[in-house]
Every structure is written in C-alpha cells, then in structure tokens.
Amino acid sequence: MIINESFSEGNTFIHRLDPRVKLLAALLFSVVISVSSRFFPLFSALIIAFALLISARLPVKIVLLRLLFANLFIFLLWIFIPFSMKGETLAKIGPLIISKEGLYYCFLLTIKTNAILLILISLTATMPVFTLGRAMNSLGIPDKIVNLFIFSYRYIHAILLEYKRLKEAMAIRGFHPKTNMHTYRSYAYLVGMLIVKSHDRAERVHSAMICRGFRGKLYDLTEFSIKRTDFIFISIFILCLMVITLKQWPILIF
Amino acid sequence: MADTDILINLEKISFFFPDGKRVLEDLDLCLNKGERLGLIGPNGSGKTTLFRVIMGLLKPTSGKLTIFGRDMIHKKDFTPVRQRVGLLFQDADDQLFNPTVLDDVAFGPLNQGKSPAEAKKISREILSSLGLEGFEDRITYKLSGGEKKLVSLATVLAMKPEVLLLDEPTTGLDVDTTKKIIHVLESIDVSSIIISHDMDFIQRTTGTIYGMVKGKILPDKGEYAHSHVHAHGHGEVPHTHSDISD
C-alpha cells in the first residue's frame, strides 16, 4: 500500500478472521472498556489486548513505538491531574499537593488507553484499510462516510507528494525560507496551490470514476464469509468481556 | 447509412466557459458504427472538452448531442451511456485510484453489476490480453508511466465498451509501449475516436483523421504539403511524429 500497511500482511488466525467480526469485537471492547473505571476489568482488558497482539505476531518494536506517541498525550495528564484532583494528600511539593485519587486516576487512564489502542492495532490494523471500509459499510456505516474515509486515506499520500514536488521546485530556484514577507508569501502560495491542485485532481478522479459507472457506492472484490473460527472467536471474546466487567454490570445497565 | 449505424452525433455543439472563453463552436461530428476517427490539433483547441461533453461531464452551451439514437438532455441520460462508452483519460493517475491493479480493473465491471467472481475473471482476461499477466496484485501507484497507461486501458476495456474515446493515449510513452497500444487497438473491433498529436500513431490506428483548431473541426482536405520532408493530411496543423515504423 502507499502508506505502509505492514500490520495487515500477516497470516495468523487473527488476520484470517472475518473483518466484520474483528471490527465488531474492537467496537464492543472499546465501548465497554472506555466506560469501565475499576482496576480489575481494565487490567484484564490490557492482558486480553496483549494476548491478541501476540497471537497476531505483530512486530513488537513498531507497536511499542506507536504506543509511545499516544502515551505522550497521556504524559501531559500525568503532569496536571495528580495536582488538580481533590483527594487524600499523598505528598507536597512546595505549595502543590499530589492527591492519591489523582494518581490512581491517571494510572487507570493509562491502562485504559493502552488496552484500547492495542485492541485496535491487533484487530483493525490487521486488515487493509480498503477492507476496513468495506467492513464498516456492511455494519451499517453510510456509503458517504466510508467513501470519505477511504479516499482521505488514499489521497493523503498524493497530497504529500505534491507538496514535496512544489517544495523542490521552489528549492531548485534558490528558495531559502527566512523570516521575511517573501517567505510568508511563497508558503502561502504553496499552500494555496496545493489546495487548488488537490481540488482539481479530486474532480478529475471523480470524473474518471463516473465515466466507469460509479454511482456513489464502492464495490470490492473481497468476499466476506463467517467461518466457524469467527463464531468461536467472537463468542469467547464477548464472554471474556462479560466476565471481566461482571462487577460493573449494574453501572453498565442502569 | 441507416440511422442505427450512427453511434454518436454532435450537431452545432458549442461550449463556452462562464468567463466567455469559447472552447467549442458550432461543432459537428458524427461517429458511425465500426468507424475510427482521429482528431489532431494544438493544445487548447478543445479536444479534451469535446470528450467531456460526450461523456456528460460538461454540459454544452448549445447544440444537440445524440448518443446511441437518444438525445442527451439531462444528466441522468448519460448513466447508461457511460456503461457503453469508455473514456481513457489523458493522465493515468486520474484514472487509477484503487490500491491494486486487479481492484482497479474490476471497478467498472462491479459498477455494471457483475459479481466479484465474474469481475475478477473479466479483469484477469483483459490483463492477460494486454500482456499484463502477474500485474494483478501490483500497487497502481508504483507502476511506471507506460504500465499505468496500459492498466488504465485495461480498466476501460474491462467494461466491454461499444465506443472508445482515447485522449492522447501515447503522450509521454516510449516507442515499445506505443507499439503495444497500437497492437491492442488493431486487435479489437471497437468504434473509436482518438485524440493525439502523434501523426504516425493516429495514421496507424484510425481511418479518418480530422484536424481541430479553435473549437472547430477542419474537413479532411487530403494531402497537404508542408515543411517536413513528407506529406500527409493535416500537415498545416501542428503535430509531432514518433518513430514507430517496424
């Protein structure tokens, strides 16, 4: 693929599962875990997510690198929440008070985020993006949103290439960015040209699609089929989710 | 000739841009069944606009357009036309948008309502007829210019069109790929209109050649001696030659 989709290239049982089943599982997991707020279900969820990641045999190093980027945002929360959340005082740094509740909250948030990210990586990133779009479509997401999703993905790279080409064209005519009006104006022209060119390109691609009979719905060559392993997987998955959130059912239901 | 033999008929078609720029002016053109028309003309003479009008991508300012015996008035009139007329775009990058070659070639047949299995079969057949076996899983984005053009042609041919409109199919291609395209066009029996600057290519692939200047079709006036060392029709219209003689 244009953007590296290396995660989708494996051939484990996770990769072979029906895309709709995987998407549904990821969705259920994300919703249930995001409303959970106790240590046991969240920690168990993290373990389930890790187990799936390992079964999908994804390159651990690259996965961790991706998690690192997401955890940079979480890190910001660690800086502010322990000081701003009211509760039992754990330590004092000058006038600032670190609360026990604040720390615990950050800890749970970190587990929660990573568990959901790991599930998304091991279930939804293990299929090509076009297939993901099709799976979304068959689970009832409207055509327009799916098309928007697929085409954004498909053409982000084309826009980047165009940007590089324009920048090179500027550079070979001796352009060096400086802090002056000429630089600002040139960059503004670059961005403007990029928007105009992308728009024109989109029109031409759309025209070409219309000429080949496109009427708003994308079809695909992959045929989905629910197999026995899909049934077993989704059953065990839902069972696990139910067991780990057992104590929270009253909260979830009411 | 019986009316049923006329596939595409343009009567006094004009197209002006909103700023008043005249691209097509009172243009008459008729494509009969089995006919191969060539169109040569300088950049900006309205050739591409002509194709866009025929496909219903642009609405002519005035004039009458008839395709397969039906008057084209509303946008929806063109929906069945697009299933039967194939347009090869000038820029292959505009035509190819699927991740893999097979997906892209199958796009048209799937839109025609074919099942995935049928679409796959048709696509494979077309690809192998163009000498593109083994290209199925190649990434469209990473193909070379010539390969892109051939795959684009495959995406159009996969819809089994009755009429082919080719917009500068050989621009920027090397001699070998150009020869390949000539070979493909000679081997299929489809009525077509071909736009090209390349006089040798257009003479090999079409029967009648028209010149186009400033939105108007020039009549075929026969051989016209001009400043090359050779003579052929439309010598007065700017054009190039490629060395494709075998």
Chai-1 contact restraints between the chains, C-beta under 6 A:
chainA,res_idxA,chainB,res_idxB,connection_type,confidence,min_distance_angstrom,max_distance_angstrom,comment,restraint_id
A,M1,B,P99,contact,1.0,0.0,6.0,A-B,restraint_1
A,I2,B,Y141,contact,1.0,0.0,6.0,A-B,restraint_2
A,F130,B,P99,contact,1.0,0.0,6.0,A-B,restraint_3
A,R204,B,D94,contact,1.0,0.0,6.0,A-B,restraint_4
A,V205,B,D94,contact,1.0,0.0,6.0,A-B,restraint_5
A,V205,B,F97,contact,1.0,0.0,6.0,A-B,restraint_6
A,S207,B,L57,contact,1.0,0.0,6.0,A-B,restraint_7
A,A208,B,F89,contact,1.0,0.0,6.0,A-B,restraint_8
A,A208,B,D94,contact,1.0,0.0,6.0,A-B,restraint_9
A,A208,B,Q95,contact,1.0,0.0,6.0,A-B,restraint_10
A,C211,B,M55,contact,1.0,0.0,6.0,A-B,restraint_11
A,C211,B,R82,contact,1.0,0.0,6.0,A-B,restraint_12
A,C211,B,L87,contact,1.0,0.0,6.0,A-B,restraint_13
A,R212,B,F107,contact,1.0,0.0,6.0,A-B,restraint_14
A,R212,B,G108,contact,1.0,0.0,6.0,A-B,restraint_15
A,G213,B,R82,contact,1.0,0.0,6.0,A-B,restraint_16
A,G213,B,Q83,contact,1.0,0.0,6.0,A-B,restraint_17
A,G213,B,G108,contact,1.0,0.0,6.0,A-B,restraint_18
A,G213,B,N111,contact,1.0,0.0,6.0,A-B,restraint_19
A,G213,B,Q112,contact,1.0,0.0,6.0,A-B,restraint_20
A,F214,B,N111,contact,1.0,0.0,6.0,A-B,restraint_21
A,Y219,B,L110,contact,1.0,0.0,6.0,A-B,restraint_22
A,L221,B,D103,contact,1.0,0.0,6.0,A-B,restraint_23
A,L221,B,A106,contact,1.0,0.0,6.0,A-B,restraint_24
A,L221,B,P116,contact,1.0,0.0,6.0,A-B,restraint_25
A,L221,B,K120,contact,1.0,0.0,6.0,A-B,restraint_26
A,E223,B,P116,contact,1.0,0.0,6.0,A-B,restraint_27
